[in-house]
Amino acid sequence: MPELAIRTQALRKTYRTRRGKRVVAVQGLDLEVPIGGVHGFLGPNGSGKTTSIRMLLGLVRADAGTMTVFGQVVPDRLPDVVGRVGAIVESPKFFPSFSGRKNLELLADAIGAPRKRVGEVLEETSLNERGKDRFKTYSLGMKQRLAIAATLLKQPDLLIFDEPTNGLDPAGIREIRETMRGLGEQGRTVLVSSHILAEVEQVADTVSIIGHGRLLASGTVAEVIGGSGKSTVKIGVDQLDKAASILTASGLTVRAEGNYLFVDGAEHSAEVTRRLAQQELYVSELVPVRADLESVFLELTADEGLGGDQ
């Protein structure tokens, strides 16, 4: 088996509420993150993403299961690999009146990184032109990129970002996406937890989808989308109501949107046209609808509750 950046087996974590009720945050999670590229760690709020990340980083103790980072068992061997890991789990704290460069220089001194790394990481995160500006003048996207720059000071092989685009405007989201993509192309491993599926689909090479703290699907984006088993066609036809009744009676799932019907469950598009033609209804337009990561995610997590992430 090739070495993985991250592997968890049967990982479990429970909490007790103030009223003494036991809540399972992560239950039997089997997670594999390959080395190199961007891995999307997806799940609804409350699905256990943040708890899983905190356990990997030794911030929360697991109740059961095993975890490895670059083949080293954590948290026992975390000191052996911590230098290869950079993470943003909470909003990092910087001095507002200091420049971005000054903040990074102070951090570099604190962790023993050479000061020449400051200029390099500012370049990597496209902040070199604003490095002399005070942190308090930065946009939210720039502040997040400075946080990423801070994690790069020690040149980690694995970067873990927990919901890095929360609260950002579209421009900020694009900046973070491009930064993560660039890091993955350099050969680093980037684990990004998120529920913004359209963004993850644009940047991720592989994904894992979890729900109620357990793995629901994992693989390349193409594999996860293709493995959903969902086939949808969009059709244009006269007498929409009649056509919908015919297809529904045939065991297909049908929904109307505007002047079109969307039909799920047909093995082949020809099946739809044949069933309608038998009733003298003829299709004027038929287009297969490509599944995307969001539709697969929603299908897999349809029974998930919403709420604060655990």
Legacy VTK file of the C-alpha trace (Angstrom):
# vtk DataFile Version 3.0
C-alpha trace
ASCII
DATASET POLYDATA
POINTS 310 float
0.000 0.000 0.000
1.447 3.412 -0.927
2.159 5.790 1.918
-0.699 8.123 2.722
-0.526 11.635 4.077
-3.386 10.850 6.489
-5.101 7.624 7.446
-7.703 7.011 10.132
-9.318 3.705 11.024
-12.443 3.225 13.140
-11.944 6.707 14.599
-14.511 7.576 17.258
-15.209 10.556 19.512
-18.136 11.252 21.813
-18.997 14.257 23.960
-21.281 14.794 26.896
-23.621 17.761 26.856
-24.206 19.904 29.917
-27.246 17.798 30.670
-25.159 14.625 30.587
-26.390 13.375 27.231
-23.772 11.537 25.192
-23.347 12.857 21.622
-21.373 10.936 19.003
-19.347 13.403 16.933
-17.260 10.897 14.982
-18.191 7.234 14.667
-15.927 4.693 13.010
-14.366 7.112 10.532
-12.084 5.505 7.934
-10.304 8.281 6.074
-7.472 8.096 3.536
-5.775 11.198 2.133
-3.204 10.530 -0.613
0.087 12.378 -0.759
0.121 15.391 -3.083
-2.710 17.583 -4.375
-5.854 18.960 -2.777
-8.214 16.673 -0.841
-11.690 17.971 -0.066
-13.043 16.876 3.327
-16.769 17.428 2.936
-19.784 17.177 5.169
-22.717 19.210 6.485
-22.282 21.336 9.584
-22.270 18.977 12.552
-20.915 16.013 10.583
-17.656 15.779 12.554
-15.148 17.476 10.224
-13.638 19.849 12.778
-13.553 17.198 15.511
-11.702 14.839 13.172
-9.141 17.512 12.327
-8.648 18.374 16.002
-7.988 14.719 16.797
-5.397 14.499 14.016
-3.613 17.543 15.420
-3.641 16.239 18.979
-6.009 18.972 20.170
-8.740 16.468 21.098
-8.245 12.901 22.324
-9.986 10.138 20.383
-12.110 7.593 22.267
-11.146 4.786 19.907
-9.483 4.069 16.575
-6.090 4.810 15.054
-4.623 7.756 13.139
-1.413 8.109 11.132
0.224 11.121 9.497
2.879 10.187 6.944
2.902 6.715 8.451
3.510 7.908 12.010
0.912 7.040 14.653
-0.569 10.185 16.174
-0.855 11.642 18.700
1.918 9.399 20.159
4.406 10.210 17.374
3.086 13.675 16.606
6.393 15.338 17.634
8.094 13.356 14.842
5.855 14.770 12.106
4.586 18.088 13.480
7.316 19.930 11.571
5.818 18.608 8.321
2.315 19.851 9.144
0.794 23.332 8.954
-2.810 23.966 9.970
-5.421 26.686 10.238
-8.225 25.471 12.486
-9.268 28.765 14.058
-8.807 32.392 13.031
-5.126 33.128 13.663
-4.161 36.109 15.800
-1.936 38.826 14.346
-0.942 42.240 15.653
-3.328 44.664 13.894
-0.953 47.639 13.932
2.021 45.684 12.575
2.547 45.076 8.895
1.945 41.664 7.416
5.681 41.251 6.932
6.458 42.262 10.530
3.899 39.786 11.860
5.516 36.999 9.846
9.019 38.006 10.925
8.014 37.787 14.582
6.468 34.371 13.989
9.502 33.163 12.039
11.746 34.158 14.939
9.457 32.375 17.402
9.491 29.059 15.509
13.105 29.217 14.380
12.397 29.687 10.669
14.911 31.737 8.641
13.763 35.286 7.930
14.315 34.806 4.209
11.240 32.570 4.305
9.061 35.611 5.012
9.606 37.086 1.562
9.173 33.672 -0.034
5.821 32.941 1.613
4.534 36.442 0.857
5.347 35.724 -2.778
3.668 32.305 -2.662
0.443 33.822 -1.332
0.545 36.883 -3.643
0.935 39.292 -0.718
4.404 40.605 -1.520
3.070 43.960 -2.732
1.051 44.460 0.467
3.587 43.059 2.907
4.479 46.493 4.278
0.850 47.453 4.926
-0.672 47.132 8.381
-2.618 43.965 9.046
-5.713 45.937 10.073
-5.977 47.359 6.533
-6.188 43.893 4.954
-9.398 42.487 3.515
-10.728 39.213 4.960
-9.273 37.333 2.009
-5.849 38.910 2.528
-5.954 38.105 6.244
-6.690 34.482 5.421
-3.851 34.401 2.891
-1.503 35.834 5.536
-2.579 32.978 7.810
-1.701 30.541 5.034
1.640 32.317 4.601
2.272 31.810 8.321
1.725 28.048 7.991
4.220 27.930 5.109
7.118 29.402 7.084
8.353 25.961 8.147
7.823 24.520 4.638
5.269 21.831 5.610
4.417 18.872 3.408
0.820 18.743 4.699
-1.490 21.727 5.086
-4.834 21.414 6.884
-7.415 24.161 6.405
-10.751 24.057 8.235
-13.411 26.031 6.309
-10.846 28.542 4.955
-13.364 30.526 2.878
-15.959 31.169 5.598
-17.097 34.790 5.540
-15.207 35.685 2.373
-16.670 37.482 -0.622
-16.398 35.887 -4.102
-13.076 37.622 -4.786
-11.628 36.364 -1.499
-12.886 32.839 -2.157
-11.220 32.865 -5.570
-7.932 34.042 -4.047
-7.929 31.243 -1.472
-8.897 28.693 -4.106
-6.019 29.746 -6.350
-3.613 29.653 -3.415
-4.663 26.111 -2.459
-4.479 24.949 -6.059
-0.973 26.358 -6.354
0.150 24.602 -3.174
-1.218 21.296 -4.433
0.564 21.718 -7.761
3.841 22.185 -5.869
3.501 18.638 -4.562
2.208 19.529 -1.119
-0.838 17.806 0.341
-3.703 20.153 1.155
-6.627 18.879 3.243
-9.467 21.392 3.113
-12.704 20.891 5.009
-15.662 22.711 3.534
-19.352 22.646 2.747
-19.015 24.985 -0.279
-19.174 22.254 -2.882
-18.807 24.328 -6.050
-15.528 25.743 -4.777
-14.161 22.367 -3.708
-15.044 20.784 -7.040
-12.934 23.415 -8.813
-9.853 22.866 -6.669
-9.862 19.291 -5.317
-8.177 16.264 -6.847
-9.742 13.816 -4.383
-12.583 14.068 -1.876
-14.078 12.342 1.135
-17.699 12.950 2.100
-18.756 12.250 5.681
-22.061 12.308 7.499
-22.800 11.716 11.176
-19.069 11.200 11.661
-18.716 8.306 9.223
-17.419 8.024 5.675
-20.064 8.060 2.935
-17.922 8.280 -0.213
-14.275 8.762 -1.144
-12.097 8.890 -4.259
-11.254 11.227 -7.081
-13.908 13.822 -7.862
-14.741 11.958 -11.083
-15.061 8.643 -9.233
-17.350 10.058 -6.564
-19.565 11.778 -9.117
-19.615 8.764 -11.429
-20.258 6.359 -8.582
-23.405 8.092 -7.435
-25.482 5.926 -9.768
-27.629 8.914 -10.595
-28.671 9.452 -14.222
-30.754 12.495 -15.095
-32.109 13.700 -18.426
-33.788 16.987 -19.256
-36.575 16.705 -21.787
-38.790 19.072 -23.716
-42.183 17.680 -24.661
-45.742 18.843 -25.240
-48.313 18.085 -22.513
-45.881 18.109 -19.602
-48.418 16.871 -17.079
-49.350 13.855 -19.191
-45.718 13.056 -19.907
-44.864 13.308 -16.204
-47.691 10.916 -15.307
-46.541 8.363 -17.879
-42.933 8.427 -16.725
-43.864 8.371 -13.044
-46.078 5.343 -13.612
-43.038 3.664 -15.198
-41.122 3.974 -11.939
-39.039 7.011 -12.863
-38.648 10.121 -10.702
-39.876 13.232 -12.467
-39.882 16.920 -11.606
-41.030 19.866 -13.694
-39.001 23.040 -13.990
-40.379 25.683 -16.321
-41.071 24.148 -19.719
-38.980 21.052 -19.072
-39.110 17.767 -17.209
-36.116 16.364 -15.355
-36.192 12.575 -15.189
-34.082 10.491 -12.783
-33.580 6.743 -12.822
-33.574 5.865 -16.521
-30.731 3.527 -17.477
-30.680 4.958 -20.992
-32.085 8.135 -22.516
-33.809 6.030 -25.168
-35.958 4.497 -22.444
-37.581 7.881 -21.809
-38.326 8.585 -25.463
-39.662 5.041 -26.010
-42.107 5.197 -23.102
-43.465 8.550 -24.259
-43.648 7.548 -27.938
-45.752 4.525 -26.966
-48.352 7.049 -25.764
-47.910 9.237 -28.875
-45.896 11.912 -27.069
-42.721 12.895 -28.883
-39.683 14.521 -27.307
-38.542 17.789 -28.891
-35.388 18.064 -26.762
-33.422 15.606 -24.641
-30.195 16.506 -22.839
-28.314 14.314 -20.342
-27.637 16.293 -17.161
-24.110 15.860 -15.820
-23.990 15.108 -12.125
-21.837 17.436 -10.075
-20.257 17.165 -6.661
-22.998 19.211 -5.038
-25.796 16.930 -6.267
-23.904 13.837 -5.071
-23.199 15.507 -1.727
-26.846 16.426 -1.223
-27.967 12.924 -2.157
-25.533 11.262 0.245
-26.240 13.625 3.139
-29.980 14.010 2.646
-30.738 12.763 6.168
-28.089 14.898 7.889
-29.183 17.447 10.461
-27.928 21.006 10.402
-26.248 22.848 13.213
-22.887 23.881 14.531
-20.000 21.798 13.277
-18.430 19.351 15.680
LINES 1 311
310 0 1 2 3 4 5 6 7 8 9 10 11 12 13 14 15 16 17 18 19 20 21 22 23 24 25 26 27 28 29 30 31 32 33 34 35 36 37 38 39 40 41 42 43 44 45 46 47 48 49 50 51 52 53 54 55 56 57 58 59 60 61 62 63 64 65 66 67 68 69 70 71 72 73 74 75 76 77 78 79 80 81 82 83 84 85 86 87 88 89 90 91 92 93 94 95 96 97 98 99 100 101 102 103 104 105 106 107 108 109 110 111 112 113 114 115 116 117 118 119 120 121 122 123 124 125 126 127 128 129 130 131 132 133 134 135 136 137 138 139 140 141 142 143 144 145 146 147 148 149 150 151 152 153 154 155 156 157 158 159 160 161 162 163 164 165 166 167 168 169 170 171 172 173 174 175 176 177 178 179 180 181 182 183 184 185 186 187 188 189 190 191 192 193 194 195 196 197 198 199 200 201 202 203 204 205 206 207 208 209 210 211 212 213 214 215 216 217 218 219 220 221 222 223 224 225 226 227 228 229 230 231 232 233 234 235 236 237 238 239 240 241 242 243 244 245 246 247 248 249 250 251 252 253 254 255 256 257 258 259 260 261 262 263 264 265 266 267 268 269 270 271 272 273 274 275 276 277 278 279 280 281 282 283 284 285 286 287 288 289 290 291 292 293 294 295 296 297 298 299 300 301 302 303 304 305 306 307 308 309
